[in-house]
Amino acid sequence: MIGVGKIKQYTNVLVKPLNKGKQEVSLSAFSFLFSELVQYNQTQVDNITELERRLEDAGYAVGARVLELLCHREKMAMLPHVLKDAVADSLEKGTEHEDEYMISEKELLVNRFISIPKDKGTFNCGAFVAGIVRGVLDSAGFPAVVSAHFVPVEGQQRPRTTILIKFAEEVIFKKCIVGVSFFSSNILRNLPVILSFV
Amino acid sequence: MAPVAPRSGDAIFASVERVNSELFTLTYGAIVRQLLTDLEEVDEVNKQLDQMGYNIGVRLVDEFLAKSNVSRCVDFKETTEVIAKVGFKMFLGVTASVTNWDADGTSCSLILEDNPLVDFVELPDTCQGLYYCNIISGVIRGALEMVSMKTEVSWIRDMLRGDDVFELQVKLIKQVPEEYPYKDDE
């Protein structure tokens, strides 16, 4: 049987155990990686709107998978134990519009080591996080438009980042019929936790 | 006497800020997927991942030296040990082992059994030529270049291709003598 190579054993990704517990990598490793993501995408676009859209798309893909993971583990409620990172500062309901929610973070993880050049204007790397939130919500059946904005804070040099969630009309409509949808509120309540993931 | 280089990165890893590894894994996956969409050719993706890794390595070595208290390594053997035990641990929270030295001590293998980049990953048939973790080889190459070592880093075994471990071959091409930016008589 000369010439017969060794038969490789592929392990199907689906049969591998899903949860290895709370593993971590260093924040710098993540930041280096994120910085490469931003730099690479910068070479692919010629304006910041496009750049934000691409980052958001990348985030969306992450968000959809985050939700899938969480659902498989049915650990929504236990998440705080799994992720001991600080929970997002607050989740507020928009005062002006019924369908708007906001999440504010003093210092968004992805913005920690990022400074925006003057010529990039209002560009916010939080677009990636906005994408994650949109991915989570969308996959859960609550389509929304999510965006990241800088909000200046008095007495502080660096602005905070607010993630603005604006639900699609149908979601609000759904809410009117069923009252407050349990799942919707559950997801929303868990959003700060999901965000603490990022 | 120079302080002995730490033989393990556990203490450093415990002291640095950390994030959930799944976020890291999924973000890396998003990058690879973007590259596959943009560049279409698997070879191009391999190249781009290596370049990204190189860019990271060039900057990462600074942080590594600042935080690890590693003193100058006496030879390439010690360097690779430090990468495997301290470097990998400090950034990815895993350790590697060093084996397969060649006779003149310029080439060896780093064996990774645990690799946070590949959780949840399976290569589809269309991407069989992809070196999914090519960013890591780029990082090592970039970091070593900053400390005057030209190396070639390549994948020998890859769990995503059905092997039992990840094996990275690190080959020392040459030691670049340090050049000082100033002259002695100035």
Interface residues (C-beta under 8 A of the other chain):
Chain A: K8 Q9 Y10 N12 V13 K20 K22 Q23 E24 V25 S26 L27 S28 A29 F30 F32 L33 F34 S35 E36 L37 Q39 Y40 N41 Q44 R54 D57 A58 G59 A61 V62 R65 V66 L69 V82 L83 D85 L109 F197 V198
Chain B: F13 V16 E17 R18 V19 N20 S21 E22 L23 F24 L26 T27 Y28 G29 A30 I31 R33 Q34 L35 D38 Q48 M52 N55 I56 R59 L60 E63 M90 F91 L92 G93 P116 D119 F120 V121 E122 I135 R161 G162 D163 D164
